[in-house]
């Protein structure tokens, strides 16, 4: 069976990271987990060390740079990129294993269904909108994970060293010539930002960031506005 590398870019995720690492421990074989830290001031790296997880310190802060650093250290052909505040359901192993065992799956990239850990009508609507954007629009984002084979990652020219929009930047290049497909399994993301700002306010904020990105505003400039 093929092995799997997991990349987790972190910045002050000491409280959430243990939950994700516990979910990853369900993988039955051949798992390499790499935490790529961007200069955390909390217990993030200590948590990774206690779990026996390989920790790298990125030369620069920013998920794009961190993921470039992590991809260079990944030893398996298949890599799954996850945000540290995500939770995986029990069936994630079978969903991912089914893909990496399929002889033709490497020609596509794969993503989880978007879920928020809290429930409510506005979040339900948000999840349905994300499903349409991901499937019909071929634009899944980083909080949905990305399962990708080394050959497709290389052909798509990989991540760029940008602090924000690294996920959108890569999936747009993948979508030009290949498909992004559902794993058929949810990935549950933290509701912290949705609670702090409200669903409509946060969704509008994210939409405006994407709009400014498409207008040519540099990712370095947008990064300062990501967490208002």
Secondary structure in CASP SS format (residue, H / E / C, confidence):
PFRMAT SS
TARGET T0000
AUTHOR 0000-0000-0000
METHOD secondary structure of the structure
MODEL  1
X C 1.00
X C 1.00
X C 1.00
X E 1.00
X E 1.00
X E 1.00
X E 1.00
X E 1.00
X E 1.00
X E 1.00
X C 1.00
X C 1.00
X C 1.00
X C 1.00
X C 1.00
X C 1.00
X H 1.00
X H 1.00
X H 1.00
X H 1.00
X H 1.00
X H 1.00
X H 1.00
X H 1.00
X C 1.00
X C 1.00
X C 1.00
X C 1.00
X C 1.00
X C 1.00
X E 1.00
X E 1.00
X E 1.00
X E 1.00
X E 1.00
X E 1.00
X E 1.00
X C 1.00
X C 1.00
X C 1.00
X C 1.00
X C 1.00
X C 1.00
X H 1.00
X H 1.00
X H 1.00
X H 1.00
X H 1.00
X H 1.00
X H 1.00
X C 1.00
X C 1.00
X C 1.00
X E 1.00
X E 1.00
X E 1.00
X E 1.00
X C 1.00
X C 1.00
X C 1.00
X C 1.00
X C 1.00
X H 1.00
X H 1.00
X H 1.00
X H 1.00
X H 1.00
X H 1.00
X H 1.00
X H 1.00
X H 1.00
X H 1.00
X H 1.00
X C 1.00
X C 1.00
X C 1.00
X C 1.00
X E 1.00
X E 1.00
X E 1.00
X E 1.00
X E 1.00
X E 1.00
X C 1.00
X C 1.00
X E 1.00
X E 1.00
X E 1.00
X C 1.00
X C 1.00
X C 1.00
X H 1.00
X H 1.00
X H 1.00
X H 1.00
X H 1.00
X H 1.00
X H 1.00
X H 1.00
X H 1.00
X C 1.00
X C 1.00
X C 1.00
X C 1.00
X H 1.00
X H 1.00
X H 1.00
X C 1.00
X E 1.00
X E 1.00
X E 1.00
X E 1.00
X E 1.00
X E 1.00
X E 1.00
X E 1.00
X C 1.00
X C 1.00
X C 1.00
X C 1.00
X H 1.00
X H 1.00
X H 1.00
X H 1.00
X H 1.00
X H 1.00
X H 1.00
X H 1.00
X H 1.00
X H 1.00
X H 1.00
X H 1.00
X H 1.00
X H 1.00
X H 1.00
X C 1.00
X C 1.00
X C 1.00
X C 1.00
X C 1.00
X C 1.00
X H 1.00
X H 1.00
X H 1.00
X C 1.00
X E 1.00
X E 1.00
X E 1.00
X E 1.00
X H 1.00
X H 1.00
X H 1.00
X H 1.00
X H 1.00
X H 1.00
X C 1.00
X C 1.00
X C 1.00
X C 1.00
X C 1.00
X C 1.00
X C 1.00
X C 1.00
X C 1.00
X C 1.00
X H 1.00
X H 1.00
X H 1.00
X H 1.00
X H 1.00
X H 1.00
X H 1.00
X H 1.00
X H 1.00
X H 1.00
X C 1.00
X C 1.00
X C 1.00
X C 1.00
X E 1.00
X E 1.00
X E 1.00
X E 1.00
X E 1.00
X E 1.00
X E 1.00
X E 1.00
X E 1.00
X E 1.00
X C 1.00
X C 1.00
X H 1.00
X H 1.00
X H 1.00
X H 1.00
X H 1.00
X H 1.00
X C 1.00
X H 1.00
X H 1.00
X H 1.00
X H 1.00
X H 1.00
X H 1.00
X H 1.00
X H 1.00
X H 1.00
X H 1.00
X H 1.00
X H 1.00
X H 1.00
X H 1.00
X H 1.00
X H 1.00
X C 1.00
X C 1.00
X C 1.00
X C 1.00
X H 1.00
X H 1.00
X H 1.00
X H 1.00
X H 1.00
X C 1.00
X C 1.00
X C 1.00
X C 1.00
X C 1.00
END
